[in-house]
């Protein structure tokens, strides 16, 4: 089903709204699982390299591959808060 950009402005049926809600919920669950796995790896590497070692976030980002230093920084903050 192709939805024209202008149709987003129009009220949709309950079925369309429900399908969008279910799709978004599935996507969010998948993203949360990826974040949980990544944070577990970040925690292991922080324990190995040290939480306050200068440059450790860049090293972890490079080692995990594909993640930015900012993402690893947010993961470290979440882990420090008690994840």
C-alpha positions as CSV (number, residue, x, y, z in Angstrom):
1,X,0.0,0.0,0.0
2,X,1.5,3.3,-1.1
3,X,0.5,6.4,1.0
4,X,0.7,9.8,-0.7
5,X,2.3,12.5,1.5
6,X,-0.9,14.5,1.5
7,X,-2.8,11.6,3.0
8,X,-0.9,11.9,6.3
9,X,-2.7,15.1,6.9
10,X,-6.1,13.5,6.6
11,X,-7.6,11.5,9.4
12,X,-7.2,7.8,8.7
13,X,-9.3,4.8,9.5
14,X,-8.9,3.0,12.8
15,X,-7.3,0.0,10.9
16,X,-4.6,2.3,9.3
17,X,-3.9,3.9,12.7
18,X,-3.6,0.5,14.4
19,X,-1.3,-0.8,11.7
20,X,1.0,2.2,12.1
21,X,1.0,1.8,15.9
22,X,1.8,-1.9,15.7
23,X,4.6,-1.3,13.2
24,X,6.1,1.5,15.3
25,X,5.9,-0.7,18.4
26,X,7.8,-3.5,16.6
27,X,10.4,-1.1,15.4
28,X,10.9,0.4,18.9
29,X,11.3,-3.1,20.5
30,X,13.9,-4.1,17.9
31,X,15.8,-0.8,18.5
32,X,15.7,-1.3,22.2
33,X,17.1,-4.8,21.9
34,X,20.0,-3.6,19.8
35,X,20.7,-0.9,22.4
36,X,20.6,-3.4,25.3
37,X,23.1,-5.7,23.5
38,X,25.3,-2.7,22.6
39,X,25.2,-1.5,26.2
40,X,26.2,-4.9,27.5
41,X,29.2,-4.9,25.2
42,X,30.1,-1.3,26.2
43,X,29.9,-2.2,29.9
44,X,32.3,-5.1,29.3
45,X,34.7,-2.9,27.5
46,X,34.5,-0.1,30.0
47,X,35.3,-2.6,32.8
48,X,38.3,-3.7,30.7
49,X,39.7,-0.3,29.7
50,X,38.5,1.8,32.6
51,X,35.5,4.2,32.9
52,X,37.5,7.4,33.0
53,X,40.4,6.6,30.7
54,X,41.0,9.4,28.3
55,X,39.9,8.4,24.8
56,X,38.2,5.2,25.9
57,X,35.0,6.1,24.2
58,X,36.7,6.5,20.8
59,X,38.5,3.2,21.3
60,X,35.2,1.4,22.2
61,X,33.4,3.0,19.2
62,X,36.1,1.8,16.9
63,X,36.2,-1.6,18.4
64,X,32.4,-2.1,18.1
65,X,32.3,-0.6,14.7
66,X,29.5,1.4,13.2
67,X,28.7,3.4,16.3
68,X,29.6,7.0,17.0
69,X,31.4,8.3,20.0
70,X,28.3,10.2,21.0
71,X,26.3,7.0,21.1
72,X,28.9,5.3,23.3
73,X,28.9,8.3,25.5
74,X,25.1,8.1,26.0
75,X,25.5,4.4,26.7
76,X,28.1,5.1,29.4
77,X,25.8,7.7,31.0
78,X,22.9,5.3,31.0
79,X,25.1,2.6,32.5
80,X,26.3,5.0,35.2
81,X,22.7,5.9,36.1
82,X,22.0,2.2,36.7
83,X,20.8,1.1,33.3
